[in-house]
């Protein structure tokens, strides 16, 4: 029978809950975030302070209390620079702790409540459990499919990418980031995709080599673009399965690299998501650059030829500072 270590218990609690300290103002003080004003509401108090991430995001200190923390939910938000999150995120950022360590820190302060987050994974019904045997229906991608996408067979094998010969669709596995257990897959074809089983939780994992750790990671939307990157010799490529990148996915990225190149799609949704991720995670100690789409109409890495794709990665740049 498998036993659960104390560390595993803390990690599970931290992953699936939002601990709020019983004394939010006191906890803020211990994080060196001075409460300057209190706004009492019907159900909760908003504690106002100068934003602790303002300088990292804007290059200058917060001169007024733009930062607010809710005493009931523990959620914080800077109305000027956009820095936001749950109280456990603030503890991680201020003290440089892991998720589990931040949970323990809050527990030592005294927990007022532990509220489930919106990212709690959906529980699969027993009949929906997927095993590796289910992949026996598929085969390695044929040469014509590889050529159509500029992919190499070795890269597909490294990421476990398979091919549905009947439908002529790509099979992209979705796995547990900690154990490698198969949760399901994404089936993708020309103007077609579906997730199997329905409701499989992609937001708790990433597509890619989850055993990889290195200096610079590359985050893309499409799993096939991550395979393309590896085919071009770009190591450390992951995909988020879409423009929305969850907190859990960013935590998985953060422990695997020291710098992240954001390569989400060159469209409104992708650019908006990149701006949000930069504002959210740059002050949390993750340096980020953007894949260089300047001067190209390409929507993503898969739309570029080999030289353009390599150039876009080599030319990854820091975001321009917006003028106010």
Buried (B, 14 or more C-beta within 10 A) or exposed (E): EEEEEEEEEBBEBBBBBBBBBEEBBEBBBBBEBEBEEEEEEEEBBBBBBBBBBBBBBBEEEBEEBBBBBBBBBBBBBBBBBBBBBBBBBBBBBBEEBBBBBBBBBBBEBEBBEBBEBEBBBEEBEEEBEBEEEBBEEBEEBEEEBBEEBBBBBEBBEBBBBBBBEEEEBBBBBBBEBEEEEBBBBBBBEEEEBEBBBEEBBBBBBBBBBBEBEEEBBBBBBBBBBBBBBBBBEBEBBBBBBBBBBBBBBBBBBBEBBEBBBBBBBBBEEBBEBBBBBBBBBBBBEBEBBBBBBEEBEBBBBBBBEEEBBBBBBEBBEEBEEEEE
